[in-house]
Amino acid sequence: MALTKVTYGLLSADTSAIDLNIDANTLYVDSSANTVGIGTTSPSTKLHAVGSILSAGVNNASVRVDSLS
């Protein structure tokens, strides 16, 4: 992936055809599927996290739990 522009410390690119992979799969953005993965490069939902997560202030959310540890 090549970024087309770096401005004031922020990354900017035409993301219509570029996926973004930050820190060896820590954060992955699949621009063609409009999904984000944390700890995965193959997010299957809008936000797909692998590992432990902490969420605060969620008021009206749909939550699916695949497994509990």
ZIURFEN-V110590 format. One record per pair of residues at least 24 apart in sequence whose C-alpha atoms are under 10 Angstrom apart, sorted by the first residue. I is the first residue (numbers start at 1). J is the second residue. Records with the same first field share a line. If there is no record, write none. Layout:
BEGIN
I: J / J
END
This chain:
BEGIN
26: 50
END
